[in-house]
């Protein structure tokens, strides 16, 4: 069973009406008026434009059209860099950069507005006292440290200047802009490939936030805005369970450079070859090959403390509990999207020689860091190249059973009835049967061989699977099972799958494979089998891949009590080739060639 994702929309806007980032000396009403303060009887824009030492800042504000907002009745707090360390040349460069983007991008995407203008303006009144030591959310959503004499690393040279629509501070340098993790993906030319994927319009969009926008009045009963603020929405954040643009969170993200990205796409693309009848096959192939790269690359620092990271790293795509691993992966021993740990040895620890953080170039962002790498240490066996475990007792696993016509009613009736059998904790096979349950196909007719067809979903194409059929002994359900009930099985197994044109193909994997008496049997049906087409991520009413299991017992063998025609099926397993074997009747996940494995067994 693979982990399924529901990509859904989240509102990522900031609820500024309940912000608690103001200085301790402010009251709620202080955010909106200056009652009780020594207030200058003019607007913020008038104060800025009339201050000769703020002329360079004023030029940029006016060129970008923010003189209208700062001259309106809307309340702001402004941190204006003085001319001492903000030159006329710097101002002119910003104006030219603004004009170069004007008309080509939305105002909220204009680099100068977002990274300079809005980086120096906060909505509402925010004053300081000698004891202030807090943070402030700016119009661009950035959280900036704010104390009595410091604003984001710049020294405050004049503070708490009250005007009729806000408060003015002057600072000795322009405030530095820190992109968040998401924004940085589009800023570094080494990361164009992953940046273009994240900013693709099929995932990325903007949503208007009235509470952070500047209203200018009413026209025909509807509010018009002097400045409209939008927030970034991205469905990939939900897929990764990581809001990479959220300023209140701290994320690390391992990011491949363009060269590594191209190499991974070349390797992964064949794994997502959908047949020609699949709707949107090209789009699915494009998207899933790239999701295979980014899934498991994001890490919340809330879960990954410095102490934890010395041993292992848990990505936001991982399952934290045994129960969730059992539900999503089919076994609580599978640790997808988790890296390091005792079982993987020192070399696989996050900072070890083969660790995912080894050799990364770390770039500090406003909400964490981007960890650029030219040495990709995230193994596909730990992410998308997963075991597929089809538990016979799970709903939807059984597609059909063999049927014969009832000579009286002329209805088609099953020759067997699937019955779920539980392995109790006092049974010697408890913990040895997957999920401690299996299906017994009870015979309604003993004179014929019987068939059960199982659905298999989410297979990858052109990548090797070792295919196992796991059977349970009769003793696993009944410790007093008779000798006849305990007889071994003799089975014929046929794999059904699609070719490139969507036609159903069948291949006999085993014609007469037998089980051993009183054991959980791991029957290897095929080794390194490669499907020509994938069904990964498809929600199929008729799954492309099926396994037909049929008893193949002759009348003589039945009379001589050599084999039984009662099937007891535990599960079907498609295991990445080469990482598992059978030792002394136990199923062992053996060390893989590159050292990335789970060292786990079913006892």
N, C-alpha and C positions, 0 to 999 in steps of 0.2 A: 504494500500500500504506500502511495506517495503522498506527500503533503500537498494539500490543495489550497489555493489562494483565492480569496474573493477581493478583487480590486474594487474598492468603493471610494466615494468622495468624502473628504473631511473638510470642515471649515477651518482654515488655518489663520484667520484674522486675529488681531489682538483686541481684546475687550478693554479699551482704554478707560471706560467709565469706572472700572474697578481697580485701576492700577494702584499699587501701594509703593511705588518707587520714588515718591516725593520725600522731601526733607521732613524731619520730625516736627519742625516748628510750624508747618503749614496746616491750616484747617481745610476742610472740603471746599468751603466757599471761596477760599483764597485761590483756588484753581481758576475761578471764573471772573473775579473782580479784585480790585486792589483797595477795598475799603479799609480804612485805618492805617494806610501806608502813606509815605511822602510820595505822592504821585505827580509825575510831570504831565502837563496837560497837552500831550501830543501823541501821535501814533508811533509805533516802533519804527516804521519806515521813515517817518520824519526825523526821528532821533538818529537813525543810522545815516541817512543821506546828508544830514547837517553836521555830522562829526567828521572833520577832516582826516582824522587818523583811521577812519573806517571806509575811506573812499574806494579802495580797491575791492573790498567786500561788497560795497554798495553797487559798484559797477556790474559785478557778476549777478547779484540779486536782481537788478533791474533788467539786465540782458535776458535773464531766464524767466522774466515775468512775475517774479515773486514779490515785487514791490506792491502789487495790487493786494496780495494776501496779507502782507505785513502792514498794509494801510487800511485794512478792513476792520470790522468789529470782532472778528474771530480772535481768540486769545492764544498767544504763543509765548514761549521762552526762547530767546535767541542768544547764541554764543558766537560773537563776531570776532574773527581774528583781526588784529590791528595791522597797520601798514608796516610796523617794525620788522615783522618776519613773514609778511604776505605781500609780495611785491606786485607792482603794476604789470610786470611781465607774466607772472603766474596768473594774475587775473585775466589778462588778455588770452593766454593759452586756454584757460577754462572756457572763456566766451567762444573762442574759435571751435573748441571741441563740442560745445553745446550746439552751435550753429551747424556743424558738420552732421550731427545726428538729427537735428530738427526736421520734422516732416518725414523722416525715414523710419523712426521708431516712435512708439507712444511716449508721451511725456514721462510716464512713470518708469519707462525703460531707459530714458536718457541718462547716460552715465554721470553727467555733471549735476543734474537735479538729484539723482539718487545718492551719489557718493560725496557730493559737496554741499549743495543747498540743504537737502533734508538731513544731512549728517550734522548740521549746525542748528537745527530748529526742532524744538519739541512743542507739542500742543499743550495749552493751558499754562497756568502760572506755576513756576517752580523756583522758590527762593531758597537761600541757604542761611544757616546759622553757624557760629563757630564750632558747634558739635556735630555738624552734618557729615555723614559718611555713608553715602547711599549710591544708587544707580538710577539712571534716567533712560526712558525709552524715547528715541528720537523719531521723527516722522518717517524715516526709512525702516523703522522697526528695530534698529540696532540699540542694544543696551549699553550705555556708557557710564563709567564710574564718575561720581559727582560728589565733591566735598567742598569745604569752605574755600579752598584755594586751588582746587584742581578739577579740570574737566577732561577726562579721557587722556591724561598724560600732558595736557597743556595747562600752563599756569593761568589762573584767573587774575586778570589785572584790575578789573573793576566789576563789582557784583551788585545784585539786587537793585538795579535801576528800573523803577516802576513807571510804566507809561499806561495810557488809557486802554491799550489792548494787549498788555503783557509785560514781561520783564526782560531786560537786556543785560547781558554779561559781555565783557570783552576778554579775549584770551590772547596769549602771546604767540601762538602758532595755530595754523588751521588744524582741525581735528583729523586724526588719521582714520581712514576707512578700512575696516576689516571685513572682507567678504565672508559669508558663511560657507559651509562645505559645499552646498549646492551651487552657490554663485561662483565659487572658485573653479568648478568644472568647466565653466565657460570663459574663464580668464586666462588660463595657462595654455599656450599653443601646443604644448606637449600632450595635452589631454583633449584635443579637439574631437577625437572619435567618441569617447564616452560622453563628452559634453553634448555633442550633437544628438546622441541617443536620448539623454535625459531631457533635452529641450525640444525634442520632437513634439509636434503639435498633437499627435495622437495621445500623448500623456500630459503635456504641459499646457497650462492655461492661466489666465489672470482673472481674479474676481474682485469686483468693486467693494470697498469698505467705507460706507458712509461715515462711520464714527471717526475715521482718521482723515477724512477729506475736509476741505475748507468750503463751507456753504457761502454762496454769494447773495442769496435772496430767492425770491419766488418769481417765476414767469408762468402765467396761466395756471397758477395754483401748484406748480411743481418746483421743487428746489433745484437751482442750478449751482454749480460748484466752481469756485475760483481755482481750486486744485483738487483733482481726483486721485485718491490713493487706492492702489490695487495690491492684493496679496497674491503670492505665487501658489498655485495648486499643482500637484503632480501625482498621478496615479501610481507612479513607481515608488513614492514614499510609502504608500499603503502596501504595496507588494513586498517591500523590504522591511515593513514595520519600523520605519525610521524617517521621521520628519526632518530631513536634512537641511531645511531652511528655518527651522524653529530656533529662535535665538535663546530660548530659555533651556535648551537641551545641550548636551555635550556628546558629540559623536566622533568616532574615528572611522575613516573610510580608506581601505586599501584600493588604490586606483591604478590600472595599467596605463602605461604610456601608449601613444599611438602605434608604435611598432609592435608592442606586446599584444595590443588589442587586435591588430590585423592577423597576427599569428594565431591567436585563439579563435578568431572567427573562421579562419581557414580550417582549423582542426575541428571545431564544433559544428559547423554548418551541415556536414553530411549526417550528423546524428538527428537532424530535424527535417528529414526528407519525407514530406507528406505525399500520399498518392494523388493522382490527378483529379480524383473525384471529391477531394476534401475542399470545402468552400474556404476561400481566402488562404489557400495553402502557401502562397508566396509570403503573405504578410505574417502568417504563423511561423514560418521558417525563419524569416528575418528577425522577428521579435524574440522568439524562444532561444535562438542561438546567442543573442545578446543578453537576455535575462540569465542564461546559464553562466555568463561571466560575472555579472554584478551581484547575483544572489549569493549571500554569505560574505559580502565584503564590508558590511557596516556593523559597527560595534558601539553599543551604548556604554558610556563610562559609568552609568549607574550600576550596571551589572558587572562591569569589568574594572575592578579596582586595581591599583598597582600590585597589590598582593596576589590577586587572582591571576594577573597576566604573567607572573613569573612561571606559572604552570600551564595554564590553558586560556584560550580566548573563546568566548561564547558570542557568536554573531546574533544580530537581531532576527535572523531566520531560523535559529536553532530552537529546539524544544527544551525547556528547562526541567521538566519533570518526567519521571518514569512513565506516568500515565499518558502524558501527551505523546511521548515517543512511541509507546505501544499503539496509540490511536493513529498517529500520522504515518509512522514508518513500518508498523507491523511487528516491531520488537523494541522493547525498552533498552536493549543493549546497543542499538544503532545510534550513533552520535553525529548525525549530519550537521554541517555548518558549525561544528565545534572543533577547535584546533588545539593540538597539544594534549596534555594530560599524561598521567603516568604510563598508560598503556602504549603510548606512541614513542616513548623514549626521549632523551634530552634533545636529540637533533630536531625533533618536531615541535618542541615548545615554541611559543610565539616568537621569542627572540633567539632561538637556537639557530644553528647553521642552515637548516632547511625550514625554519619557521616562517610564518606568513609576514611577520614584521621585520625580518632580517633584510638589511640593505635598503630599506625604504628611505626616500627623501621626504621628510616631514615638514609640512607647511601649516603654520598656525592660522586658524580661522576664528571667526567670532564665536562659533559654537563647537569648536573642537579642532580637528586637524585632518588634512588630506595627506595620505601616505602614498606618495608616488612610487611606483616600482617598475624597474626594467627586468626584474627577476621574479617571475610569477611562481609563487610557492603554494597556491591554493589548488589542491588536487581535486579533479572532477569526481573521484571516488568519495570525497567528503562533501560533495554538493549535489549535483543533478544526476550523476551516474549512480543510481540507487538500486538497491534490491527491490524487486517486485514480489510481494508475498500475497498470494490469493488464498485466504482462509476459506476452506470449504463451507464453513458454517455461516459466513458473513452473507448478509442480504445482497442479492444480485450476483453472487459468485457463480451459482449454478444457472446455466442458461436453459438447459433442457435435459431430459432423460429419455431413454428408449421407450417406445410405446407400441402397443398392439391393439388391434380392434377387438372390442368386446363383442362376441358373436351374438349376444342377446340384445344389447342396447345399440350396437354398432358405433358406440363412442370409442375414441382412441384413449386408451388408459396406459399409464406408466407401468412398465414391468418391474420397476423398483420404486420405493418411496424413501426420499431423503429424511433421515432422522438425526437430529443433533444429539451427540453423546458428550457428556461432561466427564472430565477426569477429576475425581474428588481428591482432596488433599491427603487422604489416608491410603491412596492407591500408589503402588510402587512406580507408576509411570507419571505421577504428578510432577510437573516441571519439565518433562521430557517431550510432551506433546505441545506443539505451538498453540498458544492461547488456552491450553488445557481443555480443548474441545476438538471434536472431529465429527464427520458425518458418516453414518452407517447407511448404506443404500440397501434397505430391507427388501428382500425379494418377494414380489407378489406372484411370481411365476418362476419355478426352479428349473424348468426344462430348457431354458434359452440363456444365451449370454446377454449381458446387460451393458448399457452405455450411459455415461454421464458426460455432459459437455459443460466446460467451465469457461467463463469469461476472463480475459486477461487485458488489463488496460494500461495505458501510459508507457508503452514500450518505445524505446529509441531505435533508430535505424542505423545500420552499418556500424554497429558496436557489439562486441561479443557478450553473449549471455551463456552461462551454464544453466541448463533447465533441469530442475528436480521435481519429481513427484514424491510427496511425503505421505506415507501411510501409517496408520496406527494399528496396534494389535487389539484383538478383541478383549484382552485382559485389561486394557486401559480403562474400559468402561465397567467391566464385570470381572472381578478377581476370581470368580468361580466359573468362568466360561468353559464350556465343554471342549473336548478334543475336536469335534466337528466345527465348532465356532472358531476355533483357533487355527484352522487350516490356513496355509499360505495362499496368496493370490497369484494369478497369472494374468497379465494385462497386456493389452495392445494400446499404444498411445499415438495419437495423430494430432499434429499441430496445424491449425488453420490460420492463414494470414493473407494480406493483400499484396498484389504486385503493384507496379507503378501505375498501371491503368485502372486500378481499383478492383481487379478481378480477384476472386477468392482462390487461393492455392492451398493445397493440402500436402503435408509431408509426414509419412510414417516415421516416427522417431524410434519406436521400439515395437516389435511385433509380438513378442512373447517374453516380457520381462517378469521375473518372479520375485516375491518378497521372502524374507527369512522369517522363520517362526518366532513369535513372541517378541518382536522388536519394533521400534519405530524405524521404519525403513526410509532411507534417502536414496531414491532411485534416480540415477543420473540418466536422463533421457537424451540429452544433447549437450555437447561441449563446444563452447565458443560459437554459438549459433548467432548469425547476424540477420536481422529482419531487413528486407529491402526498403520498407516504408515504416514510418513511425506513427504512433497514435498519441504521442505525448500531449497532455493538456486537453484532449478532446473529450467532450461529454457525449458518449455514444450510446444510443438506444440499442444498437447492434454492434458490439465491439468488434474491431477488425481481427483481433487475435483471440483464438479459442484453443483449448486443449480438450480433445475427445479421449476419454478413458473408457476402455471396454474390456470386460472380462473375456478371456480367450481360453476357456476350459472345455476340453472335449468331453463327450458323454462318458467315455471310458475313464478319463481322469476324475470325473465327478463320482462315478460309481466306485472307483478304487480309493476315494477319499484322499486324492493327492492334492487337490486344490479346491478352494471354495469360490462360488460365484457371488458371494456377498462382499461388496467393496467397502472398505473403511478408510476414507480419504481424510487426511489431516490438512494438507495445503499444497499449493503449487508454488515453487520458488524460481524466479529468474534472478540469478546471482551474477554480478559482474565477473567476467571470466578470470580465473586464476587466483581468486582470493579465498576460495573455500575448498575443503576436501573432507573426506570421511576417514576417521581414525578410530579403530577399535569400536565401530558401531556408533561413534559420536560425530556430530557435525561440527567441524572446526573451521573458524575463520582464520586462515593461515596468514602469516606475514606476506604482504605484497612486495613485489620486487623493489619498489622505491622506499620501503619502510613505512608506508602509510597504511595502517590497518587497525583492527579493533581487538585482536587477540581475545576472542570470546568464543564460547562453545555452548551448545545445548547438551547438558549432561544427561 
